[in-house]
């Protein structure tokens, strides 16, 4: 009887583990939606005399800019009144976020730092500097 209880307990644990892993969302399922800029790190120190202007521009972008990623892999980005369309996809087991602007064959590959239902952080290297974007819903 004890052995049967132990077998049932092990089966129950296995079923719970299988159920929890099936509930885990694929990273690509977390991307669709409308995102706003939460933080922006340009990867460089902003000179003190330009810091106030830089902060003002970022604050304005936080209010007006958006990134809309759709389930079909299309996207629309609005920044400073300039709207661009394109496509997106997740590659390398959720480590890379690749975008292509409409009318261009050039792909931009970004490293995913964090992706949850409410936060999407990615970065890119430009001229040896790591630029980090953090989007929020």
N, C-alpha and C positions, 0 to 999 in steps of 0.2 A: 504494500500500500504506500509506503514512504517513497519507494522508487517511482511509482506512478505519479505522485504529487510532484516529485522532482522533475520528471519528464514534462508534465503539464506546465510547471513553472518556467522551464527552459523554453518551451514552445511559446508561451505567453510573452516572454521577453523578446524572442525572435520576431514575433508578430508586431510587437510594439516598435521595435527598431525598424522593421520594414515599413511600417506605417509612417513613422517620423521621417524616414529618408524620402518617401514618396511625396511628402508634403513640402519638402524643400523646393524652393523655386529655382528655376534655371536663371542665371544672371540675365539672359536676354529677356526674360519675363518681367524683370524689375525696371527695365529702361523706359518702356512706353509711358507717355504722359507729358505734361507741361512742367518744365523746370525753370527755376529762377536762379540767378547767381547768388550764392551764399557767401563765398569768399573767392578771392583771386590773389595768387602770389606770383608776381612776375619773375621771381628767381634772381632778382637783383635788389640791391639797396637803393632806395629812392633818395636822392639828395634832399636834405632838410628844406632847402628853398623851393623844392618842387613837390614836397610831400602833401601839402594842403590841396594843391590842384589835383594831384593824383587821387587822393582820397575822395575828393568831390566827384571826379569822373566815375570812380568805382561805385560810389553811392548812387549816382544817377543811373548807371547800368543795372544796379541791383533793383531799382524801381521799375525800369522800362524794358530791359532785355529779357528774352525768354528763349528757351530751347524746347521745341516740341518734337518728341520722338514718337512715331506711330508703330503699331504692331506689324504693319506690312513692310517695315524697314525704311520707310521714307521719313524725312525730317524737315523741319523748318526752323531757322535760327534768325532772330531779330535782335540786332544790336545797333544802337545809335540811329534808329530809323531805317536801317539797311536790312532788308529781308533776303536771306539766301535759303535755297532749297537743296536737297540732296538725299543721300541714303546713308544708313548706318548698319553696322553688324558687329557682333561680338566674336572674337577669334581666340585661339590659343587657350582653350579651356577657361574662358572668362578673364583672361589677363590683358587682352587688347581690345580696344574700342576703335573701330576703323570707320572713317567717314569719307564720303566722296561728294564733292560739291556738284550740283547739276551743271552739265555742260563741260565737265572736266573729267579726264581719265585719271587724274592724280589722286591717290588715296592718302589720307592722313591717318597715321597709326598712333594712337594714344595709349598710355599705360593706365590701366584701371587700378586705382589705389584703394577705393572702397565703393561698394555699391549695395545699398539697402533700399527699402521701399521709399525712404524719404531723403536719402543723401546719395549723391553720385560724385565722387572725386576722381579726377583723372589728370595725368600730367604728360608733358612732352618735353623733349630736349631741343633747345634752339640755341645754336652757337655756344654749346657747352653750358647753358643755363637751363635749369629745370623750372618750367612754368607749370603751376598747378591751378586747376579750376575746381571749385567745389560748388555743385548745383544742389538745390533743395526744392522740395515740392511744397 
